[in-house]
Amino acid sequence: MYARQDPLRQHHGPGAALVGDAAEFFDPFTGEGMYSALRGGELLAPFVAEALRGTQSNEKHVLAGYEAKRRSEFGGKWKLERIIGMAIAYPYFLNNAARALSRNKDLADLLVGVAGDFIPAKVALNPRVLFNLFISPAIRT
């Protein structure tokens, strides 16, 4: 069965914070570990600067803001990765998706765009898109 991508509840501790592959699992099928590491570093930087200006007790509170920012930035992609991972585990859905992607260039381009991080994951999480990807091909056959 497919494991949850983001098993850690907290990605920081005293004097340390994780980004990229160190912070979470990326399925090789959909993962963008390099992007996550670089973007995660960008997200983390202002929180680290603020934490360094404060006290150690303030550090935990400040870095909790980083956690919220990570969830906001990557949450949609994590959901889509879990959906695709589950589809891979079930041949019925995987075959439907393969059929849909081979017939619909726009749908294929959309998924490539989300995987490449230049289209927001929320576009692909639209119920109509997911239906067209995993269910509709079976109806049309």
DADATA-V160387 format. One line per field, one symbol per residue. ss: DSSP state (H for helix, E for strand, L for the rest). phi: phi as a letter, one per 30 degrees, with the letter a starting at -180 (. if undefined). psi: psi as a letter, one per 40 degrees, with the letter a starting at -180 (. if undefined). A space follows every 10 residues. Layout:
ss->???
phi->???
psi->???
//
This chain:
ss->LLLLLLLLLL LEELLEELLH HHLLLLLLLL LLHHHHHHHH HHHHHHHHHH HHHLLHHHHH HHHHHHHHHH HHHHHHHHHH HHHHHHHHHL HHHHHHHHHH HHHLHHHHHH HHHHHLLLLL HHHHLLHHHH HHHHLHHHHH L
phi->.ddddcdddb cbaeibbcbh ddcadcdddb dbeddddddd ddddeddded dddccddded ddddddeddd dddceddddd dddddddddb eedddddddd ddcbdddddd ddddddicbd eddddeeddd dddcceeddd d
psi->ihihdgdhdh fiaheiiiia dddihhhdde igdddddddd dddddddddd ddeaiddddd ddeddddddd dddedddddd ddddddddeh dddddddddd ddegdddddd dddddefehi dddeehdddd ddddddddde .
//
